[in-house]
Amino acid sequence: LRADDRAILCELQDEDAAALRAALHGDARCAVHERDGYAALKALLPPAQKRGLVLIDPPFEAQGAEFEAIAQALTPALARWPNAIYAIWYPIKLRETITPFHRWLGSEVGKADVLVTELLLHPGNTPLRLNGCGLAILNPPWQFDTWLATWLPNLARLLAAGSDPTTRIEWVRR
């Protein structure tokens, strides 16, 4: 964070919220809220700053249901703060649970550009483990796709540990 930036972190789990508070103790730029992040989007947006990043890092125990919750929270958030960058992390276990979310991003998010990037260490259709992860980025910074194309393959090789990783960078909406 720059000197005049702010970070507002929301964590629902008591222990994790306490760990965040301890890690950020003494940094006046950071506030930790022990609350549901989806509800916080409605309460905290838009901030006084004109530019910003909203990172959504949900628990994903029930992957399909989590995508629905993201869609329900993101639609009003975009209406309240349309020029923010929204980054949504998701695990890749079964591809068929992700495809409807990508379809929704491509058709329902208003005027936002949407870039999807994924890194898989295993085939994307094995339900018993985490095969990789993805990040959907709404309103990505200029040339972010070019920057990703430079470093994502290197990151994949570092994380692969002998497997054959795959990466993907795709505009879902532009």
ZAZA-517601 format. One record per residue: x, y, z of N, C-alpha, C in turn; residue in one letter; residue number from 1. Coordinates in nm, 4 decimals. Example, Ala and Ser with C-alpha at 12.3 -4.5 7.8 and 13.67 -1.06 7.14 Angstrom:
<markes>
       n_xx       n_yy       n_zz      ca_xx      ca_yy      ca_zz       c_xx       c_yy       c_zz   res     n
     1.3190    -0.5690     0.7800     1.2300    -0.4500     0.7800     1.3200    -0.3300     0.7800     a     1
     1.2850    -0.2250     0.7080     1.3670    -0.1060     0.7140     1.2900     0.0030     0.7870     s     2
</markes>
This chain:
<markes>
       n_xx       n_yy       n_zz      ca_xx      ca_yy      ca_zz       c_xx       c_yy       c_zz   res     n
     0.0833    -0.1196     0.0000     0.0000     0.0000     0.0000     0.0871     0.1251     0.0000     l     1
     0.0434     0.2215    -0.0740     0.1102     0.3507    -0.0686     0.0683     0.4225     0.0601     r     2
     0.1356     0.5286     0.0924     0.1108     0.5987     0.2192    -0.0341     0.6442     0.2344     a     3
    -0.0979     0.6837     0.1253    -0.2355     0.7336     0.1358    -0.3408     0.6293     0.0977     d     4
    -0.3022     0.5050     0.0755    -0.3962     0.3970     0.0448    -0.4573     0.3420     0.1735     d     5
    -0.5697     0.2703     0.1566    -0.6351     0.2033     0.2684    -0.6651     0.0607     0.2288     r     6
    -0.6653    -0.0269     0.3268    -0.7048    -0.1667     0.3059    -0.8125    -0.1993     0.4084     a     7
    -0.9233    -0.2500     0.3589    -1.0307    -0.2953     0.4460    -1.0453    -0.4446     0.4202     i     8
    -1.0194    -0.5244     0.5232    -1.0226    -0.6697     0.5096    -1.1406    -0.7243     0.5888     l     9
    -1.2130    -0.8153     0.5282    -1.3267    -0.8783     0.5950    -1.2986    -1.0270     0.6080     c    10
    -1.3155    -1.0771     0.7280    -1.2945    -1.2193     0.7555    -1.4009    -1.2643     0.8535     e    11
    -1.4719    -1.3698     0.8179    -1.5820    -1.4194     0.8995    -1.5354    -1.5086     1.0143     l    12
    -1.4258    -1.5784     0.9964    -1.3770    -1.6716     1.0987    -1.3003    -1.5971     1.2079     q    13
    -1.3364    -1.6224     1.3340    -1.2757    -1.5524     1.4483    -1.1233    -1.5614     1.4492     d    14
    -1.0713    -1.6824     1.4388    -0.9260    -1.7017     1.4480    -0.8519    -1.6341     1.3331     e    15
    -0.9079    -1.6431     1.2143    -0.8429    -1.5812     1.0996    -0.8470    -1.4288     1.1095     d    16
    -0.9590    -1.3745     1.1566    -0.9687    -1.2296     1.1752    -0.8672    -1.1827     1.2791     a    17
    -0.8511    -1.2589     1.3868    -0.7529    -1.2242     1.4898    -0.6109    -1.2292     1.4331     a    18
    -0.5828    -1.3286     1.3488    -0.4500    -1.3391     1.2873    -0.4237    -1.2200     1.1949     a    19
    -0.5253    -1.1778     1.1199    -0.5096    -1.0602     1.0347    -0.4821    -0.9356     1.1183     l    20
    -0.5586    -0.9193     1.2256    -0.5372    -0.8031     1.3132    -0.3947    -0.8030     1.3688     r    21
    -0.3483    -0.9190     1.4116    -0.2130    -0.9278     1.4677    -0.1085    -0.8955     1.3616     a    22
    -0.1264    -0.9468     1.2413    -0.0293    -0.9235     1.1343    -0.0252    -0.7768     1.0913     a    23
    -0.1378    -0.7091     1.1002    -0.1470    -0.5703     1.0536    -0.1443    -0.4693     1.1675     l    24
    -0.1208    -0.5171     1.2887    -0.1199    -0.4298     1.4062    -0.0243    -0.3115     1.3871     h    25
    -0.0755    -0.1945     1.4146     0.0071    -0.0748     1.4042     0.0024    -0.0073     1.2684     g    26
    -0.0595    -0.0687     1.1695    -0.0704    -0.0074     1.0368    -0.2062     0.0614     1.0275     d    27
    -0.2083     0.1922     1.0431    -0.3333     0.2689     1.0455    -0.4063     0.2662     0.9114     a    28
    -0.3379     0.2249     0.8062    -0.4027     0.2179     0.6748    -0.4955     0.0976     0.6629     r    29
    -0.4841     0.0014     0.7554    -0.5556    -0.1256     0.7446    -0.6608    -0.1390     0.8537     c    30
    -0.7773    -0.1885     0.8144    -0.8847    -0.2173     0.9092    -0.9333    -0.3594     0.8822     a    31
    -0.9537    -0.4353     0.9874    -1.0046    -0.5720     0.9748    -1.1461    -0.5754     1.0332     v    32
    -1.2409    -0.6193     0.9517    -1.3790    -0.6337     0.9942    -1.4101    -0.7819     1.0066     h    33
    -1.4634    -0.8203     1.1192    -1.5042    -0.9598     1.1383    -1.6500    -0.9699     1.0956     e    34
    -1.6678    -0.9888     0.9644    -1.8025    -0.9911     0.9069    -1.7992    -1.0568     0.7703     r    35
    -1.9141    -1.0860     0.7198    -1.9300    -1.1460     0.5886    -1.8867    -1.0457     0.4814     d    36
    -1.7923    -1.0842     0.3999    -1.7404    -0.9953     0.2967    -1.8431    -0.9579     0.1917     g    37
    -1.9355    -1.0493     0.1608    -2.0386    -1.0172     0.0618    -2.1286    -0.9058     0.1127     y    38
    -2.1697    -0.9128     0.2383    -2.2525    -0.8072     0.2969    -2.1731    -0.6770     0.3071     a    39
    -2.0444    -0.6888     0.3327    -1.9604    -0.5699     0.3460    -1.9502    -0.4929     0.2150     a    40
    -1.9579    -0.5614     0.1017    -1.9533    -0.4910    -0.0264    -2.0620    -0.3848    -0.0331     l    41
    -2.1797    -0.4207     0.0106    -2.2914    -0.3260     0.0078    -2.2681    -0.2119     0.1061     k    42
    -2.2140    -0.2437     0.2222    -2.1964    -0.1430     0.3265    -2.0766    -0.0514     0.3020     a    43
    -1.9704    -0.1019     0.2417    -1.8450    -0.0273     0.2339    -1.8163     0.0373     0.0984     l    44
    -1.8958     0.0071    -0.0023    -1.8712     0.0643    -0.1348    -1.9716     0.1732    -0.1683     l    45
    -1.9302     0.2758    -0.2368    -1.7937     0.3048    -0.2777    -1.7173     0.3765    -0.1661     p    46
    -1.5884     0.3571    -0.1613    -1.5079     0.4313    -0.0635    -1.4819     0.5734    -0.1143     p    47
    -1.4185     0.6540    -0.0323    -1.3871     0.7915    -0.0728    -1.2878     0.7940    -0.1890     a    48
    -1.1985     0.6946    -0.1947    -1.1010     0.6897    -0.3026    -1.1715     0.6560    -0.4338     q    49
    -1.1247     0.7139    -0.5400    -1.1875     0.6890    -0.6704    -1.1390     0.5601    -0.7346     k    50
    -1.0172     0.5162    -0.6994    -0.9604     0.3951    -0.7562    -0.9417     0.2928    -0.6462     r    51
    -0.9499     0.1647    -0.6840    -0.9267     0.0635    -0.5826    -0.9448    -0.0771    -0.6359     g    52
    -0.9100    -0.1712    -0.5507    -0.9189    -0.3135    -0.5809    -1.0057    -0.3805    -0.4760     l    53
    -1.0991    -0.4617    -0.5214    -1.1788    -0.5471    -0.4335    -1.1376    -0.6899    -0.4649     v    54
    -1.0763    -0.7564    -0.3666    -1.0361    -0.8955    -0.3825    -1.1380    -0.9829    -0.3117     l    55
    -1.1949    -1.0759    -0.3851    -1.2917    -1.1701    -0.3292    -1.2233    -1.3061    -0.3250     i    56
    -1.2023    -1.3559    -0.2042    -1.1335    -1.4822    -0.1799    -1.2254    -1.5682    -0.0922     d    57
    -1.3271    -1.6289    -0.1520    -1.4270    -1.7021    -0.0744    -1.3793    -1.8406    -0.0316     p    58
    -1.4517    -1.9040     0.0609    -1.4095    -2.0336     0.1133    -1.4255    -2.1503     0.0158     p    59
    -1.5271    -2.1508    -0.0663    -1.5491    -2.2519    -0.1687    -1.5609    -2.3951    -0.1187     f    60
    -1.6186    -2.4164    -0.0021    -1.6491    -2.5549     0.0363    -1.7563    -2.6122    -0.0557     e    61
    -1.8545    -2.5300    -0.0896    -1.9589    -2.5693    -0.1855    -1.9406    -2.4815    -0.3085     a    62
    -1.8623    -2.5288    -0.4051    -1.8169    -2.4440    -0.5141    -1.9299    -2.3814    -0.5953     q    63
    -2.0283    -2.4583    -0.6361    -2.1372    -2.4035    -0.7168    -2.2144    -2.2959    -0.6434     g    64
    -2.2434    -2.3180    -0.5168    -2.3169    -2.2205    -0.4361    -2.2353    -2.0927    -0.4175     a    65
    -2.1056    -2.1051    -0.4090    -2.0207    -1.9876    -0.3890    -2.0233    -1.8964    -0.5108     e    66
    -2.0261    -1.9536    -0.6299    -2.0351    -1.8709    -0.7500    -2.1655    -1.7926    -0.7513     f    67
    -2.2728    -1.8531    -0.7058    -2.4017    -1.7832    -0.6982    -2.3943    -1.6683    -0.5983     e    68
    -2.3320    -1.6910    -0.4844    -2.3174    -1.5850    -0.3841    -2.2323    -1.4697    -0.4388     a    69
    -2.1278    -1.5027    -0.5127    -2.0432    -1.3992    -0.5730    -2.1255    -1.3158    -0.6705     i    70
    -2.2023    -1.3802    -0.7550    -2.2841    -1.3089    -0.8528    -2.3842    -1.2166    -0.7837     a    71
    -2.4465    -1.2644    -0.6779    -2.5452    -1.1823    -0.6063    -2.4814    -1.0614    -0.5397     q    72
    -2.3589    -1.0754    -0.4919    -2.2908    -0.9631    -0.4268    -2.2250    -0.8696    -0.5272     a    73
    -2.1752    -0.9247    -0.6357    -2.0995    -0.8461    -0.7320    -2.1869    -0.7520    -0.8144     l    74
    -2.3060    -0.7933    -0.8466    -2.3940    -0.7100    -0.9292    -2.4198    -0.5744    -0.8641     t    75
    -2.4649    -0.5682    -0.7383    -2.4837    -0.4354    -0.6784    -2.3524    -0.3631    -0.6501     p    76
    -2.2450    -0.4376    -0.6228    -2.1154    -0.3738    -0.5989    -2.0697    -0.2989    -0.7237     a    77
    -2.0849    -0.3620    -0.8396    -2.0478    -0.2962    -0.9654    -2.1336    -0.1733    -0.9917     l    78
    -2.2593    -0.1799    -0.9531    -2.3467    -0.0638    -0.9712    -2.3023     0.0518    -0.8810     a    79
    -2.2549     0.0210    -0.7621    -2.2126     0.1237    -0.6666    -2.0740     0.1790    -0.6981     r    80
    -1.9846     0.0939    -0.7475    -1.8459     0.1358    -0.7747    -1.8006     0.0702    -0.9046     w    81
    -1.8478     0.1183    -1.0189    -1.8235     0.0506    -1.1470    -1.6796     0.0574    -1.1973     p    82
    -1.6007     0.1534    -1.1524    -1.4648     0.1660    -1.2045    -1.3593     0.0953    -1.1197     n    83
    -1.3994     0.0275    -1.0140    -1.3041    -0.0475    -0.9317    -1.2558    -0.1702    -1.0074     a    84
    -1.1400    -0.2198    -0.9660    -1.0917    -0.3486    -1.0143    -1.1450    -0.4528    -0.9170     i    85
    -1.2112    -0.5547    -0.9682    -1.2619    -0.6648    -0.8867    -1.1854    -0.7901    -0.9278     y    86
    -1.1218    -0.8563    -0.8327    -1.0484    -0.9798    -0.8589    -1.1136    -1.0910    -0.7769     a    87
    -1.1546    -1.1965    -0.8435    -1.2253    -1.3064    -0.7787    -1.1419    -1.4329    -0.7932     i    88
    -1.0895    -1.4809    -0.6807    -1.0123    -1.6045    -0.6786    -1.1093    -1.7223    -0.6737     w    89
    -1.0757    -1.8309    -0.7445    -1.1567    -1.9527    -0.7350    -1.0683    -2.0754    -0.7539     y    90
    -1.1029    -2.1832    -0.6829    -1.0307    -2.3087    -0.7021    -1.0834    -2.3789    -0.8264     p    91
    -1.0010    -2.4622    -0.8849    -1.0457    -2.5436    -0.9980    -1.0423    -2.6887    -0.9534     i    92
    -1.1627    -2.7436    -0.9362    -1.1796    -2.8846    -0.9029    -1.2482    -2.9530    -1.0204     k    93
    -1.3693    -2.9066    -1.0506    -1.4448    -2.9578    -1.1654    -1.4759    -2.8421    -1.2600     l    94
    -1.4337    -2.8537    -1.3828    -1.4524    -2.7471    -1.4813    -1.6004    -2.7114    -1.4997     r    95
    -1.6898    -2.8102    -1.4921    -1.8311    -2.7804    -1.5188    -1.8936    -2.6880    -1.4151     e    96
    -1.8335    -2.6732    -1.2972    -1.8865    -2.5776    -1.2001    -1.8388    -2.4357    -1.2288     t    97
    -1.7317    -2.4219    -1.3051    -1.6746    -2.2903    -1.3351    -1.7336    -2.2311    -1.4625     i    98
    -1.7659    -2.3145    -1.5595    -1.8144    -2.2677    -1.6894    -1.9366    -2.1769    -1.6783     t    99
    -2.0389    -2.2095    -1.5981    -2.1528    -2.1171    -1.5878    -2.1129    -1.9801    -1.5301     p   100
    -2.0184    -1.9793    -1.4374    -1.9721    -1.8528    -1.3801    -1.9036    -1.7685    -1.4875     f   101
    -1.8194    -1.8303    -1.5680    -1.7542    -1.7566    -1.6766    -1.8582    -1.7040    -1.7760     h   102
    -1.9588    -1.7850    -1.8046    -2.0647    -1.7411    -1.8947    -2.1361    -1.6182    -1.8370     r   103
    -2.1644    -1.6228    -1.7060    -2.2293    -1.5097    -1.6396    -2.1396    -1.3852    -1.6478     w   104
    -2.0105    -1.4018    -1.6219    -1.9185    -1.2892    -1.6295    -1.9170    -1.2269    -1.7690     l   105
    -1.9278    -1.3103    -1.8705    -1.9244    -1.2607    -2.0074    -2.0494    -1.1887    -2.0512     g   106
    -2.1599    -1.2105    -1.9797    -2.2858    -1.1524    -2.0273    -2.3552    -1.0604    -1.9278     s   107
    -2.3240    -1.0687    -1.8001    -2.4062    -1.0012    -1.7007    -2.3369    -0.8946    -1.6171     e   108
    -2.2159    -0.8612    -1.6428    -2.1453    -0.7702    -1.5526    -2.1410    -0.6263    -1.6039     v   109
    -2.2395    -0.5875    -1.6803    -2.2444    -0.4495    -1.7267    -2.1371    -0.4202    -1.8278     g   110
    -2.0694    -0.3089    -1.8086    -1.9706    -0.2631    -1.9063    -1.8285    -0.3054    -1.8718     k   111
    -1.8096    -0.3796    -1.7658    -1.6745    -0.4164    -1.7209    -1.6069    -0.5114    -1.8193     a   112
    -1.4787    -0.4862    -1.8442    -1.3958    -0.5841    -1.9141    -1.3670    -0.6965    -1.8150     d   113
    -1.3599    -0.8200    -1.8651    -1.3354    -0.9340    -1.7762    -1.2248    -1.0205    -1.8347     v   114
    -1.1186    -1.0356    -1.7572    -1.0048    -1.1193    -1.7932    -1.0011    -1.2368    -1.6973     l   115
    -0.9831    -1.3572    -1.7514    -0.9729    -1.4772    -1.6690    -0.8344    -1.5362    -1.6884     v   116
    -0.7709    -1.5697    -1.5795    -0.6422    -1.6367    -1.5852    -0.6465    -1.7586    -1.4936     t   117
    -0.5893    -1.8677    -1.5399    -0.5910    -1.9921    -1.4624    -0.4551    -2.0597    -1.4679     e   118
    -0.4253    -2.1312    -1.3615    -0.3042    -2.2109    -1.3520    -0.3458    -2.3477    -1.2983     l   119
    -0.3228    -2.4525    -1.3767    -0.3578    -2.5882    -1.3357    -0.2319    -2.6732    -1.3237     l   120
    -0.2223    -2.7421    -1.2111    -0.1126    -2.8358    -1.1910    -0.1558    -2.9785    -1.2210     l   121
    -0.2868    -3.0007    -1.2280    -0.3463    -3.1312    -1.2599    -0.4619    -3.1069    -1.3562     h   122
    -0.5124    -3.2107    -1.4243    -0.6285    -3.1916    -1.5116    -0.7445    -3.1277    -1.4348     p   123
    -0.8189    -3.0411    -1.5021    -0.9223    -2.9619    -1.4367    -1.0532    -3.0321    -1.4116     g   124
    -1.0534    -3.1629    -1.3987    -1.1796    -3.2345    -1.3798    -1.1691    -3.3441    -1.2740     n   125
    -1.0838    -3.3284    -1.1761    -1.0679    -3.4285    -1.0717    -1.1306    -3.3748    -0.9432     t   126
    -1.2437    -3.4289    -0.8992    -1.3151    -3.3700    -0.7860    -1.2495    -3.3925    -0.6499     p   127
    -1.1519    -3.4791    -0.6397    -1.0972    -3.5147    -0.5099    -0.9843    -3.4238    -0.4634     l   128
    -0.9422    -3.3295    -0.5463    -0.8330    -3.2420    -0.5056    -0.8429    -3.1070    -0.5749     r   129
    -0.7589    -3.0187    -0.5273    -0.7458    -2.8887    -0.5898    -0.6516    -2.9049    -0.7091     l   130
    -0.7043    -2.8862    -0.8283    -0.6270    -2.9079    -0.9499    -0.5531    -2.7826    -0.9955     n   131
    -0.6007    -2.6701    -0.9503    -0.5414    -2.5430    -0.9874    -0.6272    -2.4312    -0.9320     g   132
    -0.6009    -2.3112    -0.9786    -0.6823    -2.1991    -0.9347    -0.6935    -2.0980    -1.0475     c   133
    -0.7935    -2.0146    -1.0328    -0.8187    -1.9121    -1.1324    -0.8428    -1.7787    -1.0664     g   134
    -0.8346    -1.6754    -1.1474    -0.8622    -1.5408    -1.1021    -0.9374    -1.4710    -1.2141     l   135
    -1.0596    -1.4291    -1.1840    -1.1381    -1.3485    -1.2777    -1.1185    -1.2033    -1.2371     a   136
    -1.0775    -1.1199    -1.3311    -1.0453    -0.9813    -1.3010    -1.1354    -0.8912    -1.3841     i   137
    -1.2187    -0.8147    -1.3151    -1.3062    -0.7189    -1.3805    -1.2375    -0.5833    -1.3787     l   138
    -1.2407    -0.5143    -1.4900    -1.1724    -0.3864    -1.5067    -1.0217    -0.3996    -1.4792     n   139
    -0.9559    -0.4961    -1.5420    -0.8122    -0.5131    -1.5136    -0.7321    -0.3911    -1.5585     p   140
    -0.6182    -0.3696    -1.4958    -0.5326    -0.2582    -1.5385    -0.4899    -0.2755    -1.6839     p   141
    -0.4579    -0.1647    -1.7463    -0.4156    -0.1630    -1.8857    -0.2954    -0.2535    -1.9053     w   142
    -0.3003    -0.3374    -2.0049    -0.1962    -0.4326    -2.0441    -0.1686    -0.5399    -1.9381     q   143
    -0.2629    -0.5625    -1.8487    -0.2445    -0.6651    -1.7461    -0.2334    -0.8031    -1.8100     f   144
    -0.3067    -0.8269    -1.9185    -0.2981    -0.9556    -1.9870    -0.1580    -0.9801    -2.0427     d   145
    -0.0940    -0.8767    -2.0939     0.0422    -0.8891    -2.1454     0.1398    -0.9193    -2.0318     t   146
     0.1211    -0.8514    -1.9216     0.2060    -0.8736    -1.8044     0.1895    -1.0157    -1.7524     w   147
     0.0632    -1.0636    -1.7439     0.0378    -1.2010    -1.7006     0.1045    -1.3023    -1.7928     l   148
     0.0959    -1.2777    -1.9217     0.1541    -1.3719    -2.0184     0.3051    -1.3845    -2.0001     a   149
     0.3673    -1.2833    -1.9435     0.5111    -1.2854    -1.9208     0.5477    -1.3704    -1.7999     t   150
     0.4759    -1.3541    -1.6886     0.5198    -1.4215    -1.5662     0.4398    -1.5457    -1.5278     w   151
     0.3174    -1.5639    -1.5773     0.2376    -1.6802    -1.5374     0.3012    -1.8139    -1.5761     l   152
     0.3550    -1.8317    -1.6961     0.4210    -1.9591    -1.7275     0.5394    -1.9890    -1.6350     p   153
     0.6136    -1.8861    -1.5972     0.7256    -1.9068    -1.5048     0.6760    -1.9490    -1.3669     n   154
     0.5686    -1.8861    -1.3197     0.5104    -1.9255    -1.1922     0.4619    -2.0705    -1.1981     l   155
     0.3993    -2.1084    -1.3078     0.3502    -2.2457    -1.3232     0.4652    -2.3458    -1.3147     a   156
     0.5749    -2.3158    -1.3816     0.6905    -2.4063    -1.3764     0.7460    -2.4174    -1.2343     r   157
     0.7504    -2.3075    -1.1624     0.8013    -2.3097    -1.0249     0.7130    -2.3940    -0.9323     l   158
     0.5815    -2.3873    -0.9539     0.4875    -2.4588    -0.8680     0.4645    -2.6038    -0.9102     l   159
     0.5031    -2.6383    -1.0311     0.4669    -2.7676    -1.0889     0.5240    -2.8872    -1.0155     a   160
     0.6442    -2.8779    -0.9643     0.7076    -2.9895    -0.8911     0.6954    -3.1212    -0.9677     a   161
     0.7338    -3.1195    -1.0943     0.7352    -3.2424    -1.1725     0.6093    -3.2690    -1.2532     g   162
     0.5007    -3.1990    -1.2292     0.3803    -3.2198    -1.3100     0.3901    -3.1342    -1.4362     s   163
     0.2915    -3.1470    -1.5226     0.2895    -3.0727    -1.6485     0.1830    -2.9631    -1.6370     d   164
     0.2205    -2.8435    -1.5906     0.1204    -2.7401    -1.5656     0.0654    -2.6797    -1.6940     p   165
    -0.0544    -2.6262    -1.6842    -0.1139    -2.5510    -1.7944    -0.1599    -2.4159    -1.7413     t   166
    -0.1556    -2.3177    -1.8278    -0.2031    -2.1849    -1.7922    -0.2991    -2.1370    -1.8998     t   167
    -0.3807    -2.0417    -1.8613    -0.4770    -1.9847    -1.9555    -0.4966    -1.8388    -1.9201     r   168
    -0.4972    -1.7553    -2.0204    -0.5312    -1.6142    -2.0069    -0.6304    -1.5854    -2.1187     i   169
    -0.7494    -1.5446    -2.0802    -0.8547    -1.5255    -2.1819    -0.9445    -1.4104    -2.1440     e   170
    -0.9753    -1.3277    -2.2437    -1.0738    -1.2221    -2.2253    -1.2117    -1.2860    -2.2373     w   171
    -1.2902    -1.2782    -2.1328    -1.4271    -1.3300    -2.1349    -1.5206    -1.2210    -2.1878     v   172
    -1.4820    -1.0984    -2.1622    -1.5590    -0.9838    -2.2118    -1.4616    -0.8677    -2.2302     r   173
    -1.4722    -0.8041    -2.3452    -1.3855    -0.6886    -2.3712    -1.4573    -0.5878    -2.4561     r   174
</markes>
